[in-house]
Amino acid sequence: MSSANGSTILVVEDDAIVRMLIVDVLEELEFKVLEADGSEQAQDFLKDLNRHIDLMMTDVGLPVMDGRELATLARTLRPDLPILFASGYAESIEVPPGMHLIGKPFSIDQLRDKVKCILE
């Protein structure tokens, strides 16, 4: 699946500047993007089963409910949803089976390649 197919990515990032940069890059790559500033807003998107989501990209270090807890909830609601964790501490993060990780900071090319690989 390529970005031209209009895949929808839910981006969960509490840092507004980082979120804006990720969203801008994904939109330039022709993905549809849903933005969530934290786990509560992300849950609203995830619980709306009429809303199609192809991938959830979440920061690991979110307040209230961290990215791993959010991923567990996401998989409960949407069992086949691919999850991409983003972390500045990638080397110390254990990723559950079937989930993916990208280390911060990452380049536009790294993000593009990772997302395309997950969605193919």
C-alpha positions as CSV (number, residue, x, y, z in Angstrom):
1,M,0.0,0.0,0.0
2,S,1.4,3.4,-0.9
3,S,0.7,6.8,0.5
4,A,-1.2,7.6,-2.8
5,N,-3.9,5.1,-1.6
6,G,-4.9,7.7,1.0
7,S,-4.2,5.6,4.1
8,T,-5.3,7.2,7.4
9,I,-2.8,7.6,10.2
10,L,-3.7,8.5,13.8
11,V,-0.8,10.6,15.2
12,V,-0.7,10.8,19.0
13,E,1.9,13.2,20.3
14,D,1.6,15.6,23.3
15,D,4.3,17.9,22.1
16,A,2.5,20.3,19.7
17,I,5.6,21.2,17.6
18,V,6.7,17.6,17.2
19,R,3.1,16.6,16.3
20,M,2.8,19.4,13.8
21,L,6.1,18.3,12.1
22,I,5.0,14.7,11.9
23,V,1.6,15.6,10.5
24,D,3.1,18.0,7.9
25,V,5.5,15.3,6.7
26,L,2.7,12.6,6.5
27,E,0.4,15.0,4.7
28,E,3.1,15.8,2.2
29,L,3.4,12.1,1.6
30,E,-0.3,12.1,0.8
31,F,-1.5,10.3,3.9
32,K,-4.7,11.4,5.6
33,V,-3.9,12.3,9.2
34,L,-5.9,12.4,12.4
35,E,-4.2,14.4,15.2
36,A,-4.5,13.6,18.9
37,D,-2.6,15.6,21.6
38,G,-2.8,12.8,24.1
39,S,-4.4,9.5,25.0
40,E,-7.9,10.9,25.7
41,Q,-8.3,12.4,22.3
42,A,-6.8,9.3,20.7
43,Q,-9.4,7.1,22.5
44,D,-12.2,9.2,20.9
45,F,-10.8,8.4,17.5
46,L,-10.2,4.8,18.3
47,K,-13.7,4.2,19.8
48,D,-15.4,5.7,16.7
49,L,-15.5,2.4,14.7
50,N,-17.1,4.2,11.7
51,R,-13.7,6.1,11.3
52,H,-11.2,4.1,9.3
53,I,-7.6,4.1,10.7
54,D,-4.8,2.2,8.9
55,L,-2.0,2.9,11.5
56,M,-1.6,4.6,14.9
57,M,1.7,6.3,15.5
58,T,2.1,7.2,19.1
59,D,4.7,8.7,21.4
60,V,5.7,6.3,24.1
61,G,6.0,9.0,26.8
62,L,2.5,10.4,27.0
63,P,1.0,11.8,30.2
64,V,-2.0,10.1,31.8
65,M,-1.9,6.9,29.7
66,D,1.4,6.1,28.1
67,G,1.8,4.9,24.5
68,R,2.0,1.3,25.5
69,E,-1.2,1.4,27.5
70,L,-2.8,3.3,24.6
71,A,-1.6,0.6,22.2
72,T,-3.1,-2.1,24.4
73,L,-6.5,-0.3,24.4
74,A,-6.2,0.3,20.6
75,R,-5.7,-3.4,20.0
76,T,-8.7,-4.2,22.2
77,L,-10.9,-1.9,20.1
78,R,-9.2,-2.6,16.7
79,P,-7.3,-6.0,16.9
80,D,-5.6,-5.6,13.5
81,L,-4.5,-2.0,13.9
82,P,-0.8,-1.6,13.2
83,I,1.0,0.4,15.9
84,L,4.2,2.5,15.4
85,F,5.8,3.8,18.6
86,A,8.0,6.9,18.5
87,S,10.6,7.3,21.2
88,G,13.7,9.3,22.0
89,Y,14.7,6.3,24.1
90,A,14.3,3.7,21.4
91,E,17.2,1.5,22.5
92,S,15.5,0.9,25.9
93,I,12.0,0.2,24.6
94,E,10.7,-3.3,24.3
95,V,8.1,-3.5,21.5
96,P,5.3,-6.0,21.7
97,P,5.0,-8.5,18.9
98,G,3.3,-7.1,15.8
99,M,4.1,-3.5,16.8
100,H,6.9,-1.3,15.5
101,L,9.3,1.4,16.7
102,I,11.0,4.5,15.3
103,G,13.6,6.4,17.3
104,K,13.4,10.1,17.7
105,P,14.8,12.2,16.1
106,F,14.1,10.6,12.8
107,S,14.4,11.9,9.2
108,I,11.6,12.4,6.8
109,D,13.0,9.4,4.8
110,Q,13.1,7.2,7.8
111,L,9.5,8.0,8.7
112,R,8.3,7.5,5.1
113,D,10.1,4.2,4.8
114,K,8.9,2.9,8.2
115,V,5.3,3.8,7.5
116,K,5.3,2.4,4.0
117,C,6.9,-0.8,5.3
118,I,4.2,-1.2,8.0
119,L,1.3,-0.5,5.6
120,E,2.5,-2.9,2.8
